[in-house]
Amino acid sequence: MDIESRMDLIRQVGEEIITEEDLKSLLETKKNPIAYDGFEPSGHLHIAQGLLRAININKMTKAGCKFKMWVADWFAWANNKMGGDLEKIQTVGKYQIEVWKACGMDMDNVEFLWTSDAVKGEDYWKIVMDVARNTTVKRLLRCSQIMGRTEAQAQQGSQVLYPMMQCSDIFYLKADICQLGMDQRKVNVLAREVGPKLGFWKPVIVSHHMIMGLGKPAVNIDDPVERAIEMKMSKSKPDTAIFMTDSEEDIKRKIGKAYCLEGETKDNPVLEYCRYMIFERFKELKIERPAKFGGDLCFSSYNDLEIAFAKKELHPMDLKASVAVHIDKLIKPVRDHFDKNKKAKDLLKTVKGFEVTR
């Protein structure tokens, strides 16, 4: 695959790339750059964390990247997830890995690494100390949105340590590319600033789009990153998120209630499901409807679907019915895995018994 084709694949993942020039230079000099993402084991995975993550990672590995998934168990501990119980957090991490195995992630080119292993060594903490010495507490607090919290909410000492560690992870993992969500942008920019000062490099930032929750979108937030964080799919609002082991009935119910105004294409979560997931896994989207309402429709591209919806040639309820069917098809292999695989089934049963804390 030539450089431009690899660039095109990564552009499909990156809503923002800092910078394209740096990315091109990296691909020209390194056949298999290392990309990374970190995840807090903090409860059930929803489809943005599970299915969409697999889709994006597969594009990165197709472009030649070797991907490191950072099981950020100590970060979840620092962020008081699962009531601050590290053992529970680690159990959730094992469950989440089982989800990715079942939803089509390119496991041949993905390596899972745990923070709890890294922190046992002096090398890790040396990088953390170097980062700490080259930034300020004020700057670290401004990075608090990476934890899903505002600056005012980041009050525990552990939550000041969190961004220092996340910045350090990039260099500890030897990551050339930070391939995380837009909500992680600030700490990745910090890494680009401090990296050369510490004798490291400027990592390329490829920030992926954050899928909306199914509820009514947020308004009156000017900052695009803050707005995306407010609108993103969240475990704390379970009726506005599709989880990776939801039943067919749950999927139909949630999508049936989703915010989807007729003819409105902006901030429409049902259309987002089509754009970022359905058309990534299916060649077409078929809309079944009675002849008296115009008969069946079939779309071979997201662009055609959006145009028809904007012209009000497609009613929201007809779109929702088809989207629910397709999302269920994408999630069914995961449900089957957790039903048939004893290890996965036991993990899911244990995780279901945990209380999720924000």
ABEGO torsion letter per residue (X at the ends): XBAAAAAAAAAAABABBOBAAAAAAAAAABABBBBBBBBBBAEBBBAAAAAAAAAAAAAAAAAGBBBBBBBBAAAAAAAGBGGGBAAAAAAAAAAAAAAAAAAGBBAAABBBBBAAAAAABAAAAAAAAAAAAABBAAAAAAAAAAAGBBAAABABAAAAAAAAAAAAAAAAAGBABBBBBAAAAAAAAAAAAAAAAAGBBBBBBBBBBBBBBABBBBBGBABAAAAAAAABBBAABAAABBBAABBAAAAAAAAAABBBBBGBABGBAAAAAAAAAAAAABABBBBBBBAAAGEBBBBABAAAAAAAAAAGABBAAAAAAAAAAAAAAAAAAAAAAAAABAAAAAAAAAAAABBBBX
